Amino acid sequence: MSSIAHQLSTDLGSAVVDETQLPGEFTFELHWDLDGGSRPEASVSGSEQVSILVASLDNALRDQVGLRLERSKEVVDTLIVDSVDTPTPN
């Protein structure tokens, strides 16, 4: 389950923590579309679009796989890169 949590973190742009305590790898297909196939209007803000996306994805996860996304505040490790310099030749 940790790999699906990592993929969801990447796709959603927010940390997703695996709290299932299920070890091992799982294979499944997840079929879903955004709000039954309709797209949010251009007037909908970015955060509202993300909320619609998460709600649609949460429904698909719950109905097809038996998982749910639950919003909470957690402490997560984060790597911050302040700057990058070109390496000097040896």
Secondary structure, DSSP 8 states (H G I E B T S, - for coil): -HHHHHHHHHHHTS-----S---S---------GGGG----TTS-HHHHHHHHHHHHHHHHHHHHS------------------------
